[in-house]
Amino acid sequence: MRYTGKLLGALIGLLVLRHPLGAVIGAVIGHAIDAGWLVRTGPAARDRTYATLGLTRDASDDEVERAYRRLMSQYHPDKVAGAAEEIRGIAEKRASEINTAYEAICRERRTR
């Protein structure tokens, strides 16, 4: 768990407001920063998300689904269960990237 934002927020809140409640407010703001609640995903990051699946932003929902299933069939960790530890680690990392990209695309398309 990241704690740097919470700690810095609490210290700044305490110093600026000079009240214990300032530390609490700062810690809450720091938690929001650590959790990524205040970060907006820009167009470049979204393009990288699509590139992870080998697609562009104008891909249809069916194309996204097919690309996801194709890549997961290639990189699913169960496919390389008997391989060396290093190969399994690479497959797990790539499968995680694919899942994250697919979930982000699905979230984005549901909010449109």
Contact map, one row per residue, 1 for C-alpha under 8 A:
1110000000000000000000000000000000000000000000000000000000000000000000000000000000000000000000000000000000000000
1111100000000000000000000000000001000000000000000000000000000000000000000000000000000000000000000000000000000000
1111111000000000000000000000001001000000000000000000000000000000000000000000000000000000000000000000000000000000
0111111100000000000000000000010001000000000000000000000000000000000000000000000000000000000000000000000000000000
0111111110000000000000000010111011000000000000000000000000000000000000000000000000000000000000000000000000000000
0011111111000000000000000111111001000000000000000000000000000000000000000000000000000000000000000000000000000000
0011111111100000000000000010010000000000000000000000000000000000000000000000000000000000000000000000000000000000
0001111111110000000000000110010000000000000000000000000000000000000000000000000000000000000000000000000000000000
0000111111111000000000101111110000000000000000000000000000000000000000000000000000000000000000000000000000000000
0000011111111100000001111110010000000000000000000000000000000000000000000000000000000000000000000000000000000000
0000001111111110000000100100000000000000000000000000000000000000000000000000000000000000000000000000000000000000
0000000111111111000000100100000000000000000000000000000000000000000000000000000000000000000000000000000000000000
0000000011111111110001111110000000000000000000000000000000000000000000000000000000000000000000000000000000000000
0000000001111111111111100100000000000000000000000000000000000000000000000000000000000000000000000000000000000000
0000000000111111111001000000000000000000000000000000000000000000000000000000000000000000000000000000000000000000
0000000000011111110001000000000000000000000000000000000000000000000000000000000000000000000000000000000000000000
0000000000001111111001000000000000000000000000000000000000000000000000000000000000000000000000000000000000000000
0000000000001111111101000000000000000000000000000000000000000000000000000000000000000000000000000000000000000000
0000000000000110111111100000000000000000000000000000000000000000000000000000000000000000000000000000000000000000
0000000000000100011111110000000000000000000000000000000000000000000000000000000000000000000000000000000000000000
0000000000000100001111111000000000000000000000000000000000000000000000000000000000000000000000000000000000000000
0000000001001111111111111100000000000000000000000000000000000000000000000000000000000000000000000000000000000000
0000000011111100001111111110000000000000000000000000000000000000000000000000000000000000000000000000000000000000
0000000001001000000111111111000000000000000000000000000000000000000000000000000000000000000000000000000000000000
0000000011001000000011111111100000000000000000000000000000000000000000000000000000000000000000000000000000000000
0000010111111100000001111111110000000000000000000000000000000000000000000000000000000000000000000000000000000000
0000111111001000000000111111111000000000000000000000000000000000000000000000000000000000000000000000000000000000
0000010010000000000000011111111100000000000000000000000000000000000000000000000000000000000000000000000000000000
0000110010000000000000001111111110000000000000000000000000000000000000000000000000000000000000000000000000000000
0001111111000000000000000111111111000000000000000000000000000000000000000000000000000000000000000000000000000000
0010110000000000000000000011111111100000000000000000000000000000000000000000000000000000000000000000000000000000
0000000000000000000000000001111111111100000000000000000000000000000000000000000000000000000000000000000000000000
0000100000000000000000000000111111111110000000000000000000000000000000000000000000000000000000000000000000000000
0111110000000000000000000000011111111000000000000000000000000000000000000000000000000000000000000000000000000000
0000000000000000000000000000001111111000000000000000000000000000000000000000000000000000000000000000000000000000
0000000000000000000000000000000111111110000000000000000000000000000000000000000000000000000000000000000000000000
0000000000000000000000000000000111111110000000000000000000000000000000000000000000000000000000000000000000000000
0000000000000000000000000000000110011111000000000000000000000000000000000000000000000000000000000000000000000000
0000000000000000000000000000000010011111100000000000000000000000000000000000000000000000000000000000000000000000
0000000000000000000000000000000000000111110000000000000000000000000000000000000000000000000000000000000000000000
0000000000000000000000000000000000000011111011000000000000000000000000000000000000000000000000000000000000000000
0000000000000000000000000000000000000001111111000000000000000000000000000000000000000000000000000000000000000000
0000000000000000000000000000000000000000111111100000000000000000000000000000000000000000000000000000000000000000
0000000000000000000000000000000000000000011111110000000000000000000000000000000000000000000000000000000000000000
0000000000000000000000000000000000000000111111111000000000000000000000000000000000000000000000000000000000000000
0000000000000000000000000000000000000000111111111100000000000000000000000000000000000000000000000000000000000000
0000000000000000000000000000000000000000001111111110000110000000000000000000000000000000000000000000000000000000
0000000000000000000000000000000000000000000111111111000000000000000000000000000000000000000000000000000000000000
0000000000000000000000000000000000000000000011111111100000000000000000000000000000000000000000000000110110000000
0000000000000000000000000000000000000000000001111111111110000000000000000000000000000000000000000000100010000000
0000000000000000000000000000000000000000000000111111111100000000000000000000000000000000000000000000000000000000
0000000000000000000000000000000000000000000000011111111000000000000000000000000000000000000000001100100000000000
0000000000000000000000000000000000000000000000001111111000000001001100100000000000000000000000000100110000000000
0000000000000000000000000000000000000000000000000111111100000000001000000000000000000000000000000000000000000000
0000000000000000000000000000000000000000000000000111111110100001001000000000000000000000000000000000000000000000
0000000000000000000000000000000000000000000000100110011111100000000000000000000000000000000000000000000000000000
0000000000000000000000000000000000000000000000100100001111100000000000000000000000000000000000000000000000000000
0000000000000000000000000000000000000000000000000000000111110000000000000000000000000000000000000000000000000000
0000000000000000000000000000000000000000000000000000001111111011000000000000000000000000000000000000000000000000
0000000000000000000000000000000000000000000000000000000001111111000000000000000000000000000000000000000000000000
0000000000000000000000000000000000000000000000000000000000111111100000000000000000000000000000000000000000000000
0000000000000000000000000000000000000000000000000000000000011111110000000000000000000000000000000000000000000000
0000000000000000000000000000000000000000000000000000000000111111111000000000000000000000000000000000000000000000
0000000000000000000000000000000000000000000000000000101000111111111100000000000000000000000000000000010000000000
0000000000000000000000000000000000000000000000000000000000001111111110000000000000000000000000000000000000000000
0000000000000000000000000000000000000000000000000000000000000111111111000000000000000000000000000000000000000000
0000000000000000000000000000000000000000000000000000111000000011111111100000000000000000000000000000000000000000
0000000000000000000000000000000000000000000000000000100000000001111111110000000000000000000000000110010000000000
0000000000000000000000000000000000000000000000000000000000000000111111111000000000000000000000000000000000000000
0000000000000000000000000000000000000000000000000000000000000000011111111100000000000000000000000000000000000000
0000000000000000000000000000000000000000000000000000100000000000001111111110000000000000000000000100000000000000
0000000000000000000000000000000000000000000000000000000000000000000111111111000000000000000000100100000000000000
0000000000000000000000000000000000000000000000000000000000000000000011111111001000000000000000000000000000000000
0000000000000000000000000000000000000000000000000000000000000000000001111111001000000000000000000000000000000000
0000000000000000000000000000000000000000000000000000000000000000000000111111101000000000001101100000000000000000
0000000000000000000000000000000000000000000000000000000000000000000000011111111100000000001100100000000000000000
0000000000000000000000000000000000000000000000000000000000000000000000000011111110000001001100100000000000000000
0000000000000000000000000000000000000000000000000000000000000000000000000001111110000000000000000000000000000000
0000000000000000000000000000000000000000000000000000000000000000000000001111111110000000000000000000000000000000
0000000000000000000000000000000000000000000000000000000000000000000000000001111111100011001000000000000000000000
0000000000000000000000000000000000000000000000000000000000000000000000000000111111100001000000000000000000000000
0000000000000000000000000000000000000000000000000000000000000000000000000000000111110000000000000000000000000000
0000000000000000000000000000000000000000000000000000000000000000000000000000000111111011000000000000000000000000
0000000000000000000000000000000000000000000000000000000000000000000000000000000001111111000000000000000000000000
0000000000000000000000000000000000000000000000000000000000000000000000000000000000111111100000000000000000000000
0000000000000000000000000000000000000000000000000000000000000000000000000000000000011111110000000000000000000000
0000000000000000000000000000000000000000000000000000000000000000000000000000000100111111111000000000000000000000
0000000000000000000000000000000000000000000000000000000000000000000000000000100110111111111100000000000000000000
0000000000000000000000000000000000000000000000000000000000000000000000000000000000001111111110000000000000000000
0000000000000000000000000000000000000000000000000000000000000000000000000000000000000111111111000000000000000000
0000000000000000000000000000000000000000000000000000000000000000000000000011100100000011111111100000000000000000
0000000000000000000000000000000000000000000000000000000000000000000000000011100000000001111111110000000000000000
0000000000000000000000000000000000000000000000000000000000000000000000000000000000000000111111111000000000000000
0000000000000000000000000000000000000000000000000000000000000000000000000010000000000000011111111100000000000000
0000000000000000000000000000000000000000000000000000000000000000000000010011100000000000001111111110000000000000
0000000000000000000000000000000000000000000000000000000000000000000000000000000000000000000111111111000000000000
0000000000000000000000000000000000000000000000000001000000000000000000000000000000000000000011111111100000000000
0000000000000000000000000000000000000000000000000001100000000000000100110000000000000000000001111111110000000000
0000000000000000000000000000000000000000000000000000000000000000000100000000000000000000000000111111111000000000
0000000000000000000000000000000000000000000000000000000000000000000000000000000000000000000000011111111100000000
0000000000000000000000000000000000000000000000001101100000000000000000000000000000000000000000001111111110000000
0000000000000000000000000000000000000000000000001000100000000001000100000000000000000000000000000111111111000000
0000000000000000000000000000000000000000000000000000000000000000000000000000000000000000000000000011111111100000
0000000000000000000000000000000000000000000000001000000000000000000000000000000000000000000000000001111111110000
0000000000000000000000000000000000000000000000001100000000000000000000000000000000000000000000000000111111111000
0000000000000000000000000000000000000000000000000000000000000000000000000000000000000000000000000000011111111100
0000000000000000000000000000000000000000000000000000000000000000000000000000000000000000000000000000001111111110
0000000000000000000000000000000000000000000000000000000000000000000000000000000000000000000000000000000111111111
0000000000000000000000000000000000000000000000000000000000000000000000000000000000000000000000000000000011111111
0000000000000000000000000000000000000000000000000000000000000000000000000000000000000000000000000000000001111111
0000000000000000000000000000000000000000000000000000000000000000000000000000000000000000000000000000000000111111
0000000000000000000000000000000000000000000000000000000000000000000000000000000000000000000000000000000000011111
